[in-house]
Amino acid sequence: MRNKTRLMGILNVTPDSFSDGGLFFNHEKAVDCGIKLEDDGADIIDIGGESTRPGAASVPFKEEVSRVIPVIEALARRVKIPISVDTYKSGVARLAIEAGASIVNDVSALRFDTEMVHVVSKHHVPVVLMHMLGNPGNMQVNPVYDDVVTEVSNFLKERIEYATDNGICKDDIIVDPGIGFGKSIAHNLLLIKHLDIFKNLGCRLLIGPSRKSFIGSVLDQPVDGRLEGTAAVVAVAILKGADIIRVHDVKEMRQIAKMVDAIEGYEFH
């Protein structure tokens, strides 16, 4: 019997994210959105203060802190589900954990800030290790692989070893192949098709396909027309073994996940 698929609801406290930039830039609106994500069926709220869209510039430490920490502090008092902080900066992660976050979602897989591994290890919190080719500023400039599935798998294996060698329990590691982060349309489709291969790494598997540009390219749809395409990817990802799905549209994707879980043998009560 499989475990229930967990949904990670996206809460971007930024003015420039590709899908909802500026929508929840106001702290009060962001808190209200986080509460709604829980009401809609999210199992985790993922809060980010720096856009990682293609071409995005880095946000200064103090600016990122001012965006996310007040929201985390407020939501930690008002929701029952875990809060994740989407950051690659160790200082932001440390303050977020002190404010009430209990998961670190690092798009650099502990590479961009050498202190991050020690923050995660010290606080014994789960960490998401994601594959990204290059950085947000250049990741979509002609991404090339000889074998994208094997190369991403090998990268994640190496990062798991790095994390465990530095005191992070393997049970606390979640791997993410990084859909849309330094991949072409074909690369993304291949990773989803062969997502089950990443289960061999022995960690929980997360995928974040929500409203991504490859869906828009396949279906010829703008960002606000990618709900059905996202639902299709979510269903396939669950069938391929994904444990956590990172999404914007929690209410709709909860129904998709519940249906696929039922087919796969998750017992609902």
ROKOL-145290 format. One record per residue (C-alpha): residue number from 1; x, y, z; residue in three letters. Coordinates in nm, 3 decimals. Example, Ala and Ser with C-alpha at 12.3 -4.5 7.8 and 13.67 -1.06 7.14 Angstrom:
% ROKOL-145290
PT   num         u         v         w   residu
PT     1     1.230    -0.450     0.780      ALA
PT     2     1.367    -0.106     0.714      SER
***
This chain:
% ROKOL-145290
PT   num         u         v         w   residu
PT     1     0.000     0.000     0.000      MET
PT     2     0.146     0.338    -0.101      ARG
PT     3     0.161     0.641     0.122      ASN
PT     4    -0.060     0.941     0.058      LYS
PT     5     0.093     1.189    -0.186      THR
PT     6     0.191     1.511    -0.011      ARG
PT     7     0.118     1.845    -0.174      LEU
PT     8     0.358     2.135    -0.118      MET
PT     9     0.169     2.459    -0.174      GLY
PT    10     0.371     2.742    -0.329      ILE
PT    11     0.374     3.082    -0.161      LEU
PT    12     0.603     3.327    -0.340      ASN
PT    13     0.658     3.649    -0.146      VAL
PT    14     0.825     3.813    -0.445      THR
PT    15     0.743     4.082    -0.701      PRO
PT    16     0.876     3.884    -0.996      ASP
PT    17     0.807     3.507    -0.986      SER
PT    18     0.710     3.368    -1.325      PHE
PT    19     0.359     3.256    -1.227      SER
PT    20     0.236     3.469    -0.938      ASP
PT    21     0.494     3.744    -0.905      GLY
PT    22     0.365     4.031    -0.692      GLY
PT    23     0.040     3.859    -0.605      LEU
PT    24     0.139     3.789    -0.244      PHE
PT    25     0.417     4.047    -0.201      PHE
PT    26     0.218     4.211     0.078      ASN
PT    27     0.281     4.027     0.407      HIS
PT    28    -0.084     4.025     0.514      GLU
PT    29    -0.197     3.888     0.179      LYS
PT    30     0.078     3.627     0.193      ALA
PT    31    -0.038     3.504     0.534      VAL
PT    32    -0.397     3.484     0.412      ASP
PT    33    -0.279     3.285     0.111      CYS
PT    34    -0.086     3.043     0.334      GLY
PT    35    -0.396     2.980     0.543      ILE
PT    36    -0.597     2.919     0.226      LYS
PT    37    -0.334     2.672     0.101      LEU
PT    38    -0.386     2.469     0.419      GLU
PT    39    -0.765     2.492     0.384      ASP
PT    40    -0.738     2.376     0.022      ASP
PT    41    -0.551     2.061     0.124      GLY
PT    42    -0.180     2.146     0.124      ALA
PT    43     0.039     1.926     0.342      ASP
PT    44     0.332     2.171     0.337      ILE
PT    45     0.358     2.545     0.266      ILE
PT    46     0.673     2.643     0.075      ASP
PT    47     0.762     3.010     0.124      ILE
PT    48     1.015     3.181    -0.102      GLY
PT    49     1.143     3.537    -0.111      GLY
PT    50     1.364     3.518    -0.419      GLU
PT    51     1.246     3.429    -0.767      SER
PT    52     1.431     3.142    -0.937      THR
PT    53     1.266     3.195    -1.274      ARG
PT    54     1.502     3.183    -1.575      PRO
PT    55     1.711     3.499    -1.586      GLY
PT    56     1.631     3.602    -1.229      ALA
PT    57     1.883     3.815    -1.041      ALA
PT    58     1.989     3.738    -0.684      SER
PT    59     1.813     3.917    -0.398      VAL
PT    60     2.025     4.066    -0.116      PRO
PT    61     2.018     3.877     0.213      PHE
PT    62     1.843     4.152     0.411      LYS
PT    63     1.574     4.192     0.145      GLU
PT    64     1.501     3.820     0.137      GLU
PT    65     1.481     3.810     0.517      VAL
PT    66     1.241     4.104     0.525      SER
PT    67     1.015     3.928     0.276      ARG
PT    68     0.991     3.580     0.427      VAL
PT    69     1.058     3.587     0.801      ILE
PT    70     0.751     3.792     0.905      PRO
PT    71     0.530     3.563     0.694      VAL
PT    72     0.681     3.248     0.843      ILE
PT    73     0.645     3.385     1.197      GLU
PT    74     0.278     3.470     1.140      ALA
PT    75     0.189     3.146     0.963      LEU
PT    76     0.369     2.929     1.220      ALA
PT    77     0.117     3.055     1.476      ARG
PT    78    -0.185     2.998     1.253      ARG
PT    79    -0.139     2.677     1.054      VAL
PT    80    -0.088     2.318     1.165      LYS
PT    81     0.103     2.192     0.862      ILE
PT    82     0.484     2.219     0.820      PRO
PT    83     0.637     2.531     0.666      ILE
PT    84     0.923     2.503     0.419      SER
PT    85     1.160     2.788     0.333      VAL
PT    86     1.268     2.808    -0.032      ASP
PT    87     1.620     2.951    -0.010      THR
PT    88     1.983     2.868    -0.084      TYR
PT    89     2.118     3.116     0.174      LYS
PT    90     2.221     2.961     0.506      SER
PT    91     2.145     3.278     0.702      GLY
PT    92     1.791     3.295     0.567      VAL
PT    93     1.741     2.924     0.641      ALA
PT    94     1.865     2.964     0.999      ARG
PT    95     1.635     3.259     1.069      LEU
PT    96     1.344     3.080     0.900      ALA
PT    97     1.389     2.772     1.117      ILE
PT    98     1.402     2.992     1.429      GLU
PT    99     1.081     3.160     1.306      ALA
PT   100     0.897     2.829     1.267      GLY
PT   101     0.998     2.667     0.938      ALA
PT   102     1.079     2.298     0.959      SER
PT   103     1.198     2.215     0.603      ILE
PT   104     1.466     2.375     0.384      VAL
PT   105     1.409     2.370     0.008      ASN
PT   106     1.747     2.446    -0.152      ASP
PT   107     1.747     2.480    -0.532      VAL
PT   108     2.128     2.463    -0.528      SER
PT   109     2.140     2.129    -0.342      ALA
PT   110     2.372     2.280    -0.077      LEU
PT   111     2.619     2.416    -0.337      ARG
PT   112     2.575     2.795    -0.340      PHE
PT   113     2.633     2.852     0.033      ASP
PT   114     2.880     2.619     0.203      THR
PT   115     2.730     2.692     0.545      GLU
PT   116     2.387     2.559     0.447      MET
PT   117     2.477     2.196     0.509      VAL
PT   118     2.580     2.283     0.865      HIS
PT   119     2.258     2.476     0.933      VAL
PT   120     2.048     2.183     0.814      VAL
PT   121     2.257     1.929     1.006      SER
PT   122     2.254     2.133     1.327      LYS
PT   123     1.877     2.179     1.327      HIS
PT   124     1.795     1.824     1.208      HIS
PT   125     1.537     1.940     0.954      VAL
PT   126     1.447     1.778     0.621      PRO
PT   127     1.614     1.931     0.317      VAL
PT   128     1.521     1.927    -0.051      VAL
PT   129     1.820     1.877    -0.281      LEU
PT   130     1.735     1.997    -0.632      MET
PT   131     1.925     1.962    -0.957      HIS
PT   132     1.992     2.282    -1.149      MET
PT   133     2.227     2.333    -1.442      LEU
PT   134     2.417     2.656    -1.372      GLY
PT   135     2.222     2.921    -1.184      ASN
PT   136     1.887     3.099    -1.237      PRO
PT   137     2.060     3.369    -1.438      GLY
PT   138     2.197     3.133    -1.704      ASN
PT   139     2.032     2.794    -1.656      MET
PT   140     1.812     2.816    -1.965      GLN
PT   141     2.090     2.931    -2.200      VAL
PT   142     2.117     2.626    -2.428      ASN
PT   143     2.113     2.346    -2.165      PRO
PT   144     2.296     2.039    -2.302      VAL
PT   145     2.322     1.683    -2.167      TYR
PT   146     2.449     1.357    -2.313      ASP
PT   147     2.192     1.165    -2.104      ASP
PT   148     1.978     1.394    -1.890      VAL
PT   149     1.824     1.121    -1.672      VAL
PT   150     2.157     0.959    -1.587      THR
PT   151     2.335     1.290    -1.534      GLU
PT   152     2.066     1.430    -1.304      VAL
PT   153     2.054     1.100    -1.112      SER
PT   154     2.433     1.098    -1.070      ASN
PT   155     2.428     1.459    -0.953      PHE
PT   156     2.163     1.386    -0.690      LEU
PT   157     2.350     1.077    -0.575      LYS
PT   158     2.665     1.286    -0.523      GLU
PT   159     2.471     1.552    -0.332      ARG
PT   160     2.311     1.288    -0.108      ILE
PT   161     2.660     1.158    -0.026      GLU
PT   162     2.781     1.511     0.046      TYR
PT   163     2.487     1.576     0.276      ALA
PT   164     2.521     1.251     0.471      THR
PT   165     2.900     1.294     0.496      ASP
PT   166     2.828     1.627     0.667      ASN
PT   167     2.587     1.498     0.927      GLY
PT   168     2.248     1.506     0.755      ILE
PT   169     2.043     1.190     0.809      CYS
PT   170     1.946     1.025     0.480      LYS
PT   171     1.587     0.999     0.606      ASP
PT   172     1.582     1.381     0.610      ASP
PT   173     1.683     1.413     0.243      ILE
PT   174     1.428     1.476    -0.034      ILE
PT   175     1.549     1.478    -0.395      VAL
PT   176     1.410     1.691    -0.678      ASP
PT   177     1.520     1.649    -1.044      PRO
PT   178     1.457     2.019    -1.102      GLY
PT   179     1.195     2.036    -1.376      ILE
PT   180     1.251     2.359    -1.570      GLY
PT   181     1.586     2.437    -1.408      PHE
PT   182     1.837     2.415    -1.690      GLY
PT   183     1.636     2.179    -1.910      LYS
PT   184     1.482     2.192    -2.254      SER
PT   185     1.127     2.078    -2.324      ILE
PT   186     1.260     1.736    -2.425      ALA
PT   187     1.474     1.710    -2.111      HIS
PT   188     1.174     1.784    -1.887      ASN
PT   189     0.957     1.528    -2.064      LEU
PT   190     1.227     1.261    -2.036      LEU
PT   191     1.277     1.326    -1.665      LEU
PT   192     0.905     1.291    -1.602      ILE
PT   193     0.883     0.978    -1.818      LYS
PT   194     1.166     0.816    -1.623      HIS
PT   195     1.092     0.966    -1.283      LEU
PT   196     1.080     0.622    -1.126      ASP
PT   197     1.457     0.590    -1.175      ILE
PT   198     1.513     0.851    -0.906      PHE
PT   199     1.341     0.629    -0.651      LYS
PT   200     1.654     0.413    -0.665      ASN
PT   201     1.838     0.687    -0.479      LEU
PT   202     1.659     0.579    -0.160      GLY
PT   203     1.515     0.918    -0.066      CYS
PT   204     1.174     1.077    -0.085      ARG
PT   205     1.108     1.224    -0.428      LEU
PT   206     0.969     1.571    -0.497      LEU
PT   207     0.871     1.719    -0.833      ILE
PT   208     0.765     2.074    -0.915      GLY
PT   209     0.596     2.091    -1.256      PRO
PT   210     0.329     2.349    -1.171      SER
PT   211     0.251     2.590    -1.458      ARG
PT   212     0.602     2.545    -1.602      LYS
PT   213     0.692     2.673    -1.948      SER
PT   214     0.737     2.326    -2.098      PHE
PT   215     0.367     2.264    -2.034      ILE
PT   216     0.288     2.592    -2.206      GLY
PT   217     0.506     2.494    -2.501      SER
PT   218     0.348     2.151    -2.544      VAL
PT   219    -0.008     2.283    -2.513      LEU
PT   220     0.049     2.633    -2.654      ASP
PT   221    -0.094     2.789    -2.339      GLN
PT   222    -0.001     3.095    -2.130      PRO
PT   223     0.072     3.062    -1.759      VAL
PT   224    -0.295     3.090    -1.658      ASP
PT   225    -0.396     2.820    -1.909      GLY
PT   226    -0.175     2.538    -1.780      ARG
PT   227    -0.398     2.388    -1.510      LEU
PT   228    -0.496     2.079    -1.710      GLU
PT   229    -0.142     2.024    -1.832      GLY
PT   230    -0.014     2.047    -1.476      THR
PT   231    -0.278     1.798    -1.365      ALA
PT   232    -0.161     1.551    -1.630      ALA
PT   233     0.199     1.578    -1.513      VAL
PT   234     0.095     1.544    -1.148      VAL
PT   235    -0.095     1.223    -1.223      ALA
PT   236     0.197     1.072    -1.413      VAL
PT   237     0.445     1.180    -1.144      ALA
PT   238     0.245     1.007    -0.871      ILE
PT   239     0.223     0.691    -1.080      LEU
PT   240     0.601     0.709    -1.126      LYS
PT   241     0.655     0.726    -0.750      GLY
PT   242     0.670     1.094    -0.656      ALA
PT   243     0.609     1.143    -0.283      ASP
PT   244     0.567     1.522    -0.281      ILE
PT   245     0.429     1.747    -0.555      ILE
PT   246     0.501     2.122    -0.543      ARG
PT   247     0.203     2.311    -0.688      VAL
PT   248     0.026     2.645    -0.707      HIS
PT   249    -0.330     2.512    -0.751      ASP
PT   250    -0.362     2.304    -0.436      VAL
PT   251    -0.740     2.258    -0.435      LYS
PT   252    -0.749     2.116    -0.788      GLU
PT   253    -0.432     1.907    -0.752      MET
PT   254    -0.558     1.760    -0.423      ARG
PT   255    -0.839     1.596    -0.621      GLN
PT   256    -0.595     1.465    -0.882      ILE
PT   257    -0.365     1.325    -0.614      ALA
PT   258    -0.650     1.170    -0.416      LYS
PT   259    -0.783     0.991    -0.723      MET
PT   260    -0.444     0.856    -0.833      VAL
PT   261    -0.362     0.753    -0.475      ASP
PT   262    -0.688     0.559    -0.463      ALA
PT   263    -0.604     0.378    -0.787      ILE
PT   264    -0.256     0.302    -0.657      GLU
PT   265    -0.390     0.152    -0.336      GLY
PT   266    -0.375     0.427    -0.075      TYR
PT   267    -0.652     0.351     0.174      GLU
PT   268    -0.870     0.653     0.248      PHE
PT   269    -1.069     0.673     0.568      HIS
***
